[in-house]
Structures are given as structure tokens and as C-alpha cells.
């Protein structure tokens, strides 16, 4: 498989997953019902696990799609780097969770934001491991 084909597949998967999340948010915002909501409700802490997985996987997809591009964060003498995909997901999550305060069919929950952050953090680390493995020189 060529590099171009791999990029197209990664882009298609990432775009599809993002659209799925947008659909889920739209359905929740409009008070709609989904069998997925019922499934999540039947699992203990299913809502929080869903937040961890959805936004964690979105983070992984975004980092792959952006080819693990990073941005330097300047904090005085310490200059850590953050994946651009992770940063985009953080901004998206904060906006999405923040708007729930103003939508009558939704409930603002700080624990959702914490679950989102845990998922983003875990999958940023997984992104780091994937990036490290993908960029390692081949031994064959």
C-alpha cells in the first residue's frame, strides 16, 4: 500500500469518526433518542467511559491525520510540545461541553470534561507511542 493510499484511509476514518461524534452531539442537543444512548445508560459509568473512548479515539485520529505534527508551548524556561491534533480536540471538547450549559436538553457536567481530558491524555500518550514506532528506523 502506498503512502498516499494510507493517508487517504486515515483521513477517511478520521473524517467519518468526527462526523459520527457530531451526529451524536446533534442528537443529544436536540433531545433525540438513540440506541447507543440506551446502551451507554445500561453500563455502569457508561457515560464517562463513552467520553473517554470517543474523545480519546478522536484524539488518536486527529494526531494520525495531522501526521503527528506538534506545536511548542512556551512556559518560561520549560517548552513542552503538544500534538496539534490533541490541541484541536481539547478546544473542540471545551467548546462542546461549555455550550451544554445553554442548551435546555443538555446538562453541563464537570465530570464529563474530566473524562474527556482523561481520554485525550491517554490517547495522546498512545499517539506518542505510535509516532515513536512509526518514525523508528527500520531494522530490515
Secondary structure, DSSP 8 states (H G I E B T S, - for coil): --HHHHHHHHHHHHHHHHHHHHHHHHHHHTT---HHHHHHHHSTTHHHHHHHHHHHHHHHHHHHHTTT-EEE--BTTB--EEEHHHHHHHHHHHHHHHHGGG-TT----HHHHHHHHHHHHHHHHHHHHHHHHHHS----
